[in-house]
Amino acid sequence: MNIPKNILNLYEKNASLLETMNFSRNYDNPLELCNTDAYRKSGLFTETIVNSMFSETHELPPLPDENISRNIGMILVRPDMVHVTAKFESYVSDRFELLYKSNIVMDIDTYWHMYSHDLYRRETMHSRLTRAALYIGSECCLFVFRDNADVSDVKTTDYVHETLRGSQGVYKNGTLRGDIVYHSAIELGLHKLDNNTDPLVALAVDPFGAYQTLANQQSGPLILD
């Protein structure tokens, strides 16, 4: 398999992270990383964010005050899918007026503002450090677009989220997650992350082995959150 450049970049970044944390995928248990010491050692979050994540009263970052037009939408292509950015661009251009496209490197503050609401869910407890390792310091691709169609009272953001987004790990034709990401993930072997998956790819998207460990504890297909 020809490994995409973005996957190679993730591999190198995550290999360095494991060395920094003195973590071995072969010997250490990824489910034991859910503690303040591990999070601090990773350097992925600020001290304030770490304290918030492990306190009884979680603090969410303030929402922006800007009023965004109802017909403006955005899509962020995650680091492990940047190699199929052209498919996302075609998808957006076929349905909307593309206003802006930019490759961006995800920093800590931006990640916190975008995903903090997800980090406190109990079901993401053992995978949130993995997600942070995937995003923070990695290149994503941002699309901003406008829907010029008259869709009554439906916001473009709601339409994209409820109709076009799809669900991770579930095939649904014509959706972002259920079609583009679904097929791209299968091509990389991300739907299994077992012993047959390329070790380089596995370390790139699952540096601590948390997804694989969680998948081994449950029945059914692996779903990357």
DRENZA-929847 format. One line per 3 residues: for each residue x, y, z of N, C-alpha, C. Coordinates in steps of 0.1 Angstrom, whole numbers. Example, Ala and Ser with C-alpha at 12.3 -4.5 7.8 and 13.67 -1.06 7.14 Angstrom:
2
132:-57:78:123:-45:78:132:-33:78 | 128:-22:71:137:-11:71:129:0:79
END
This chain:
225
8:-12:0:0:0:0:9:12:0 | 5:22:-8:12:35:-9:7:44:3 | 16:46:12:12:54:24:11:69:21
0:75:23:-2:90:20:8:98:29 | 12:110:24:21:118:31:16:122:45 | 3:125:46:-3:130:59:-2:119:69
-3:106:65:-2:95:74:12:93:79 | 22:95:70:36:95:73:39:106:83 | 34:118:81:36:129:91:30:125:104
18:119:105:12:116:117:21:105:124 | 26:96:117:34:85:122:46:91:129 | 53:100:122:65:106:128:62:114:140
51:122:140:48:130:151:44:122:163 | 36:111:161:32:103:172:43:94:177 | 52:90:169:64:82:173:72:91:183
73:103:180:81:112:189:73:114:202 | 60:115:201:52:117:213:53:105:223 | 53:93:217:55:80:225:68:80:232
78:85:225:92:86:231:92:96:242 | 85:107:240:85:117:251:78:112:263 | 67:104:261:59:99:272:65:86:278
75:81:271:81:68:275:70:57:276 | 62:57:265:51:48:264:54:37:253 | 52:25:256:54:14:247:41:7:243
38:7:230:26:1:226:25:-14:229 | 37:-20:230:38:-35:232:36:-39:247 | 39:-30:256:39:-33:270:30:-25:279
27:-13:275:19:-4:284:5:-4:280 | -4:-2:290:-18:-2:288:-24:12:285 | -29:14:273:-34:27:270:-46:32:279
-53:23:284:-64:26:293:-60:32:306 | -47:31:309:-42:37:322:-36:51:320 | -39:57:308:-34:70:305:-43:81:309
-55:77:314:-65:87:318:-62:93:332 | -51:101:333:-48:107:345:-40:120:342 | -39:129:352:-33:142:350:-18:141:346
-11:131:352:3:130:350:6:127:335 | -2:118:329:0:114:315:-3:126:306 | -14:133:309:-18:144:301:-8:155:301
-3:158:313:8:168:314:20:164:307 | 24:152:308:36:147:301:35:147:286 | 23:146:281:21:146:267:24:160:261
21:170:269:23:184:263:13:188:254 | 2:180:252:-8:183:242:-18:194:247 | -19:195:261:-29:205:266:-22:214:276
-27:226:278:-22:235:288:-26:230:302 | -19:235:312:-22:231:326:-37:234:329 | -42:246:325:-56:250:328:-65:240:322
-63:235:310:-72:226:303:-72:212:310 | -60:208:314:-58:195:321:-66:195:334 | -64:206:342:-71:208:354:-86:207:353
-91:214:342:-105:214:339:-111:200:336 | -103:193:328:-108:179:323:-109:170:335 | -100:171:345:-100:162:356:-106:167:369
-113:179:368:-120:184:379:-135:180:379 | -142:181:390:-156:178:391:-165:187:384 | -161:200:383:-168:210:376:-160:214:363
-165:209:352:-158:212:339:-161:226:334 | -150:233:329:-152:246:323:-151:245:308 | -161:250:302:-161:251:287:-156:264:282
-149:265:271:-145:278:266:-157:286:262 | -156:299:262:-167:308:258:-170:307:244 | -183:308:240:-187:308:226:-184:321:220
-180:321:207:-178:334:200:-190:343:199 | -189:356:199:-200:365:198:-205:368:184 | -196:364:175:-199:368:161:-212:361:156
-220:369:149:-232:364:142:-229:359:128 | -230:346:126:-227:341:113:-240:339:105 | -239:342:92:-251:341:84:-256:327:84
-269:325:83:-276:312:84:-272:303:72 | -268:309:61:-265:301:49:-250:298:47 | -242:301:58:-228:298:58:-225:285:65
-217:276:59:-213:264:65:-198:261:65 | -193:252:73:-179:249:73:-177:234:75 | -166:229:69:-162:215:71:-147:215:74
-143:208:84:-129:206:87:-125:192:84 | -116:190:75:-111:177:72:-100:173:82 | -102:162:89:-93:158:99:-79:153:94
-69:153:102:-55:150:97:-53:137:90 | -60:127:94:-59:114:87:-66:112:74 | -74:123:71:-81:122:58:-77:133:48
-67:141:52:-62:152:43:-58:147:29 | -54:134:28:-50:129:15:-62:128:5 | -74:129:10:-86:128:1:-93:142:1
-86:152:4:-91:166:4:-99:169:-9 | -93:164:-20:-100:167:-33:-114:162:-34 | -116:150:-27:-130:145:-27:-139:153:-19
-134:159:-8:-143:168:0:-145:181:-8 | -135:186:-15:-137:198:-22:-148:196:-33 | -147:185:-40:-157:182:-51:-171:181:-45
-172:174:-33:-184:172:-26:-191:186:-23 | -182:195:-17:-187:208:-13:-191:216:-26 | -183:216:-36:-185:224:-48:-197:220:-56
-201:207:-55:-212:202:-62:-225:207:-55 | -225:211:-43:-237:214:-35:-238:229:-31 | -226:235:-29:-226:249:-24:-216:258:-32
-216:270:-28:-206:280:-34:-194:280:-24 | -183:275:-29:-171:274:-21:-165:288:-19 | -164:293:-7:-159:306:-4:-144:306:0
-140:296:6:-127:296:12:-122:282:15 | -109:280:12:-103:267:14:-89:270:19 | -85:263:31:-72:266:36:-67:254:44
-54:251:43:-48:241:51:-43:248:64 | -47:243:75:-43:249:88:-37:239:97 | -29:243:106:-23:234:116:-31:237:129
-36:226:134:-45:227:146:-36:230:159 | -39:241:165:-32:244:178:-41:241:190 | -35:241:202:-42:237:214:-55:244:216
-54:258:215:-66:266:218:-78:263:209 | -74:262:196:-85:260:186:-91:246:188 | -83:236:191:-88:223:194:-97:223:206
-93:229:216:-101:230:228:-115:237:226 | -115:248:218:-127:255:215:-136:246:206 | -131:238:198:-139:230:188:-144:218:195
-136:211:203:-140:198:208:-142:196:223 | -141:207:230:-142:205:245:-155:199:249 | -166:202:242:-179:196:245:-179:181:245
-170:175:236:-169:161:234:-159:154:244 | -150:162:250:-140:156:259:-145:152:272 | -157:156:276:-162:153:289:-172:141:289
-174:136:277:-184:124:277:-176:112:282 | -183:104:290:-177:92:296:-172:83:285 | -179:82:274:-175:72:264:-163:76:257
-158:88:258:-146:92:251:-134:93:261 | -136:89:273:-126:91:283:-112:85:279 | -113:73:274:-100:65:271:-95:68:257
-102:76:249:-98:78:235:-95:93:233 | -98:102:243:-96:116:240:-81:120:239 | -72:113:246:-58:116:244:-53:112:230
-59:101:225:-56:97:211:-61:107:201 | -73:112:203:-78:122:194:-70:135:194 | -66:139:206:-57:151:207:-44:149:200
-38:137:201:-25:134:195:-27:134:180 | -39:130:175:-41:130:161:-43:145:155 | -50:153:163:-53:167:158:-42:177:161
-38:178:173:-30:190:178:-16:189:171 | -12:200:165:0:201:158:0:194:144 | -12:190:139:-13:184:126:-20:193:117
-18:190:104:-25:198:93:-39:192:90 | -49:202:90:-62:199:86:-65:207:74 | -77:206:69:-81:214:58:-95:220:61
-97:233:60:-109:240:63:-116:244:50 | -129:241:49:-137:246:38:-148:255:44 | -150:267:38:-161:275:42:-169:278:29
-182:276:30:-191:277:18:-204:283:21 | -211:287:11:-224:293:12:-235:286:4 | -246:284:11:-258:277:4:-267:288:-2
-267:289:-15:-275:299:-22:-290:295:-24 | -293:282:-21:-306:277:-23:-315:282:-11 | -328:283:-14:-338:287:-4:-342:274:3
-337:273:16:-340:261:24:-348:265:36 | -357:274:34:-367:279:44:-359:283:57 | -363:277:68:-357:281:81:-345:273:85
-341:264:77:-330:255:81:-316:261:79 | -308:262:90:-295:267:89:-286:258:81 | -277:263:73:-268:255:65:-260:245:74
-255:251:86:-248:242:95:-256:230:100 | -269:233:103:-278:222:107:-280:212:96 | -282:217:84:-284:208:73:-272:199:70
-260:205:71:-248:197:69:-247:186:80 | -249:191:92:-247:182:104:-257:170:104 | -270:174:101:-281:164:103:-283:155:90
-280:161:78:-283:154:66:-270:149:58 | -260:157:57:-249:154:49:-237:148:57 | -237:150:70:-225:145:78:-224:130:79
-235:123:81:-234:109:83:-228:105:96 | -227:92:99:-222:87:111:-209:79:109 | -199:80:119:-187:73:117:-189:58:117
-182:51:108:-182:37:108:-195:31:102 | -204:39:97:-217:34:92:-218:39:78 | -219:30:68:-220:34:54:-233:40:51
-233:52:45:-245:58:39:-240:66:27 | -245:62:16:-241:69:3:-244:84:3 | -235:91:-2:-237:106:-4:-235:114:9
-229:108:19:-226:116:31:-211:117:33 | -207:126:42:-193:129:44:-186:118:51 | -191:114:63:-185:104:71:-189:90:66
-201:88:61:-206:75:57:-202:71:43 | -196:80:36:-192:77:22:-177:80:20 | -173:93:20:-160:96:17:-150:91:28
-153:94:41:-144:89:52:-145:74:53 | -157:68:51:-159:54:53:-150:46:43 | -150:50:30:-143:42:20:-128:45:22
-124:58:25:-110:61:27:-104:54:39 | -112:52:50:-107:45:62:-105:30:59 | -114:24:51:-112:10:47:-100:8:39
-97:18:30:-85:16:22:-72:17:30 | -73:24:41:-61:25:50:-61:13:61 | -72:6:62:-73:-4:72:-77:1:85
-83:13:86:-87:19:99:-99:13:105 | -106:5:97:-119:-1:102:-116:-14:111 | -103:-18:111:-99:-30:118:-89:-27:129
-78:-20:125:-67:-18:134:-63:-30:142 | -62:-42:135:-58:-54:141:-43:-57:137 | -39:-69:139:-25:-73:136:-22:-73:121
-33:-72:113:-31:-72:98:-29:-58:93 | -32:-48:102:-31:-34:98:-16:-30:97 | -12:-22:87:2:-18:86:6:-11:99
16:-15:106:21:-9:119:23:6:118 | 28:11:107:30:25:105:16:32:105 | 6:27:98:-7:33:98:-13:33:112
-12:21:119:-18:20:132:-12:30:142 | 1:32:142:7:42:151:3:56:147 | 1:58:134:-3:72:130:-16:76:135
-26:67:135:-39:70:139:-43:65:153 | -36:56:158:-39:50:171:-26:49:179 | -19:60:182:-6:59:188:-4:51:200
-14:51:209:-13:44:222:-19:30:221 | -26:27:210:-34:15:209:-47:15:216 | -52:26:220:-64:27:227:-76:22:219
-77:26:206:-88:22:198:-88:7:197 | -77:1:194:-76:-13:193:-79:-21:205 | -75:-15:217:-78:-22:230:-93:-21:232
-99:-10:230:-113:-8:232:-121:-17:223 | -116:-19:210:-123:-27:201:-122:-42:205 | -111:-46:211:-110:-60:215:-119:-63:227
-124:-53:234:-133:-55:245:-148:-54:241 | -150:-52:229:-164:-51:224:-166:-59:212 | -178:-62:209:-181:-70:197:-185:-60:186
-184:-64:173:-188:-55:163:-176:-47:157 | -178:-39:146:-167:-32:140:-161:-21:148 | -149:-18:146:-143:-7:152:-148:6:146
-151:16:155:-155:29:150:-146:40:157 | -139:47:149:-130:58:154:-139:70:156 | -138:75:169:-147:86:172:-140:100:168
END
